[in-house]
Amino acid sequence: MAKPSPNSSPGAIRVWDLPTRLFHWGLAGLVLCSVVSAKIGGGAMVWHVRFGYCIAALLIFRLAWGLLGGHWSRFASFIYGPASVVRYLRGQSRPEDRHEVGHSPLGAASVFALLAWLCIQVGTGLVSDDEISFLGPLNRWVSPDTGIAATGWHKHWGEIGLGVLVGLHVAAILYYVLVKKKALIRPMLDGDKSDLPGDTPASADGLRQRGLAAVLLLVAAAAVAAVVLKAP
């Protein structure tokens, strides 16, 4: 994939590529549907499981896209060193830190925490055993006690932790939008940010990148389907 080239003048710069934006809103919708279906229970649990499989595919895609995606979607662009984080917290960010372009240090921490927690939720769901009607497709690889313990975590601490992380994420967005007057929602819709330095690298977001994203998503979905269909 070609490296992003610096923009020649200030103005709108492509920060979030289309695959990242679709992932973001798709994951948000699936998590919401997953939580609602779990609260409803009963027959809705069939959909809860399906939503979980879709979330698993999106997470696999995002891990790959974090290495191959547009410049600001790559994990390397928002893994900050201790000195950079300290400068950010002190309000002494340097131009080379690029804290205002993609994810800030706090935003990055939120993203990594959410992705990690969702991976744990998916993992515990895949090995769970509710001793009633659902047996995770990977349950056969763990002991009965482990499967039951995973189910307990998934239903209790996993759900609580996810609620806390999502709440903090939303609160942070509202703080930036309402207090700091930073436009965070619009760039995640159209992909562009304005008022950035002219030498800010833009994220590659052409047909080649979008085609690669489609292939990666299909591979991720196929991997999840293979795990599910091989379940006894």
N, C-alpha and C positions, 0 to 999 in steps of 0.2 A: 504494500500500500504506500502511496506517495505521502511524503511528509507535508504537513500543512505549511503553506507559505505565508510570511507576514503580510498583513494588509498594508497598502501604501498610504492610506489616509484614515483619519478618524471617522467614525460612523458606525453603521450597523455591521456587526461581525457575527458570523455563524459560530455559535458556541456549542449548542446542543444539536447533534445530528438527528435526523428523523428516527432511526432505530432506537436511540436513547429515549426520545420523547414518547414513542409508542410503548416502549418498555415501561417507562415511568407511570403513564396513565393506565396501562393494562394491568400492571402489578397492583396499583392502588385499587382499581375496580375489583380485581380478583380477591384481594385480601378482605375488602369490605363484604363481598358476597360470601366468602368463606366464614367470616365471623357471624354474619346474619344467619346463614344456614345452620351453623353449629348451635346458635341460640334457639332456633326454631326446633331443631332436633327431629326425631321421628323419620318420616320419609325424606325430609330435606337433607338428611345425612348422606344420602346417595350423591347429592350435588356437592355437599361439603368435600367429599372425597375427590370428586371430579375437579373441583376448583383447586384442591391441593395438588393434583397432578399437573394442572396447568401452571400453577405457581412454581412447581419444581422445574418444569421446562424453561420458564422465564429466568429462573435463577441460574440455571446452567448456561443459558444464552448470555446473561449479563456477565458471568465470570469470563466467558470467552471474549465478549465485547469489551471488557475492561482491559484486554490486551491488544485487541485488533481494531477497536472502534475509532471514532473521531478523536482528535487531540484531547479535548477536554472531557471526553467520556472515558479515557484510559485511566486506570488506577494510578499510574505514575504521575499524572497531572495533579492529583490531590492527595498524595502522600507527602506530608510536610515534615521537615526535620524539627527537632525541639526548638532550635533558635527561631525558626520561622513562626512557630506556634506562639512562643513567648512574645515576639514582636506584635503579632496579631492581637493577643490578649491585652497588651499594653497600648494598643492603638498606634503603634509605630511601624506599621507595615511598609516595606520598601517596594518600589515599582517592580523589581524583579521577582517579588514574592507572588504576584498575580493573584492575590487573595480575592479580588473583586470580580474575577472573570468567571471561573467555573465554581467549584465548591470552596467555600472558606474552610479554615481548619475545623471550626465547630460543625459546619455543614458536612464536611468529609467524615468526621467522627460519627455523626448521625447516620450517614449513608452506610458506612461500614458496619455499624451496630445493627441497623435494620436488616441488612443482607445476611449478617452472621446469625441473627436471631431467627430469621425466616428459614435459613438452612437447617437450624436445629429443630424448628417446628416441623418442617417437611421430613427430616430424618426420623424424628420420634413418631411421626404419623406413619411412615413406611414400615416401621417395625412394631407398631402398636397392636394390642389385642384387648378389645373392650369386653371380652368374655360373653358377648351377647350376639352381635351380628356382624362385626367387622374384624377382619384379620389382615394386617398390613401385608403387602406383597413381599416384604423382606423379613417378615416375622420368623420364618423358618430358619433364619441365620442367627437368631439369638435365643437365649434360654427363655422359658416361660416367665420366670420372674422378671427378666429384663424387659420383655414385651409389656407386661402389666405395669412395670415402673415407668416405662416410656409413655404409656397411655395416660397415667396419672400426671406426669409432667406436662404432656401436651395439652391436657384439659385444664390444668390449674396454673402452674407457674409459667408455662409457655404462653398461655393466653394473657395472663396478667402482664408479663414482661413486654409482650407485643403491644398491648394497649398503652403501656407507659411510654414506650419508644415512639409509637405513632403520635401520641399526644404531645410529646416533646418536639417531635418533628413539625407538627402543625403549629405549635406555639411559636417555634423559632421562625417559621415562615411569616406568621402574623406579625411578629415583632419587627422583622426586617421590612415588611410591607407597610405597616401602620406607623411604626416609630421611626425607623431609619429611612423610610421612603424609598426603599430599593425595590425595583421591579423584578420579582422572582417568578411570578406565575406566567406572565406573558412570554418570556424567553423559553419557557418549557412548552409553550404552545406553538410559537413560530420559529423557535430556534435561535433567534438573534438577540444580541445585546448592543445597546448604543452607548456612546460616551466612554468608549474604551480607547486606550492608547493606540495609535495607528500601527505600532509594531506588534500588536497582539496577534499571535498565531490563530488562524481560523481552523475550525474542525472540517476535515474533508467530509462532504456529504453529497456526493454524486451518485450516479447509477451504479458505479462499481461498488461503492461502500454499501449501498442499500441492497444490492444483489448478494454481497457477501453476508450481510446480516440475515437475509432471508434463508440462505443456505444453513447458516449456523443455527437459526431457530428450528428449521426442519430437522437437523441432526439432533438437537436437544430434545425435540418432541419425540423423535424416533427412539432415543435412548430411554426416555420415560416410558413410552409405550412398550418397549421390549421388556422392561422390568415388570410392568403391570401384567402383560399378557403371559409371562412365564410363571406367574404366581399360581400355586395350586388351587 
